[in-house]
Structures are given as C-alpha cells and as structure tokens.
Amino acid sequence: MTQYRSVSLDLPDDVLAALGSAADAAGCQPSDYLNAVLRIVLSDAPTRAGGEREVIRREIHQSSDWLELQRRLRARGYVLRRVPDGGLAVHTWPRDRAILRVEDLGYSPAGLVLKFGAAFPGDLSGARRARLAPPPAA
C-alpha cells in the first residue's frame, strides 16, 4: 500500500493559480494533479517505454471493476478512454494524450467487459439504447 506524506512547497502565485486551473480542468484536486505530473516528469523515460506496458497490464489484471482500474491507472499517471472507433486506449494523465490501445496490451474491449461484468462507464448497452430509441411509427 502506498504511503503518503505531507510536504510544503513555496510556489509563485502565478504557478499556484495555474495548478489550480489545470486541476479544475482535469476534475481533480491540485494535490492529485501535482502528484500525477511529478510521477510523469520524474519517471525514467527509457525504462518507462518498455515497462509501462507491464505496469498497465498488471493494473488491468489486478482490477476487479472499471472504477478500480481507472483509480489504479490514474495513480500511475494513466487513464483509460473510449476512442472514436469504439475501442479503448490508454492515455497519459493528466495530459490526456493517447499512448496505446488495449489491444496492444493483449486485451480486447469485449474481453474487458466480460472480465468486469459491465460495459465501459458511459457506454450504452444495446438494450439501453433500444429503450432510449423512439418507438417505431405504426
């Protein structure tokens, strides 16, 4: 389990304001945003390129549902997003830049739906879409 410690930083007003704005835009607390940015900046780039796939695979494997997966990924500086063609891609967080698709990790979106027993959050299942569609004209 990760242990957290409180720290104190002296930041110029403009940097503090920018941090607050960026965190608001990302929908999180400034401390969470700063934690994610520091993880990205401090990570070893050569190691990260090959190691990030294993880290993400491990988080997928150890997660029991979508919410836990997103929480685990975000703690590592990633987030899972739906892409326009209906697939899923891992993005950096908080920058939200796509880095790879779940298929590149050996998973399929359908396989993850089966693993977690639910559609990716925000997706409408076929049954739900059918209920939302207007009734056919008589």
N, C-alpha and C positions, 0 to 999 in steps of 0.2 A: 504494500500500500504506500502511495506517495505521501510523504510528509511535507507540510508547508510551513514556512517561517515568514514572519512579518519583516519587511525591510522598509527603510525610509530612503527616499530619493529627493534630491533637490533638483527640480526641473524649472526651466524658464516658463513664464506664464503662457507664451505662445505654444510651447511644446505640450504643456498640460492641457490647454484648450484643444489642440489638435488631437491629442489622445482621447479626450472625452468625446469629440465629434466622431472620430473613427470608431470608437467602441459603440456609440449610439447607432451609427450606420450598420454595424455588424450585429446589433441586437444583443450586446453583452455588456458586462461590467468592464470598466477600464483596466482593472487588475487582470481579468481573464484575457483581454485583448493584448495587454503588455506581455503576459506570460507566453501567449502564442507567438507573438513577434520575436521575443527573446529566444524561444526554442528554435525558430526558423533561422535566425541570424547566427546563433551560437552552434548550430549543428554543423558537423564536419561534412562539407559538400561531397568530397569523393566517396566517403563511406555512405552518405545518405542515398546516393543514386542507386546503389545496389541493395542497400539494407532497408530502404523504405518499403520495398515490396514485401519483404518478410515481416516487417513491423505491421503493415496493413493486413496482410494475410492472417497473422496471429490475432489481431484485434477482431477480425471477422469471425475467425474460428472460435474465439473465446466469448463472443457476444451471444446473448440469448434472445435479443429482440432488436428492432431498429433503433429504439431510443438508446439502449445501452451501446450499440455500435457507434452511433453518432457521438455520444459522450466520450467513448474511448478514443475515437478518431480525433475529435476536437482537442483532447488533452495532448495528442501527439502532433498537432498542427495540421490536421486534415479534416475534411468533411465530405460526405457523400452527397452528390447532387444528381438529379434527373437531367439527362441531355435531350436535345430536341428529337432525336430519332427514337426515343423511348428507353434507351439504355441508361446505365448508371455509370458515373465517373467519379473518381476521387479527385478532389480539388484541394489546393493548399488553403489553409485557414489562418489568418483572417483575410488574406488577399483574394481568395476565391478564384484561383487560376487552375484550370483543369490540368492534371498531370498524367492520369492514365485511367483507362476504363476497367471495370471489374472483370471483364473478360480477359484482360491482360494478366490478371492475377489467378486465372483458372476458375472463376466463378461466372455464373450467368445471373441476370436479374431474376429469371424464373426460379432458379435454384435457391437464391436468397429468399424469395417469397416463401418457398417450401420450408426452408430452414427456420425462418422466423414466424411462419404461420400467419402472415399478414402481408398485404400489399405495402409497397414503399409508402411512407407517410405522404399524404397529399394526393396519392393516386386514387382514382375512382375505379372500382372493380366493374366488370361488365354488368353485374346485377344492379349495382348502384346507378350506373349510367343509364340503364334501361328504365329505372324508376324515375329518373330525372327528365327523361325524354318526354316530349308531349305525346299524348295518346294519338294513335293513327286516326286519320279522318275516316268517318263512316261512309 
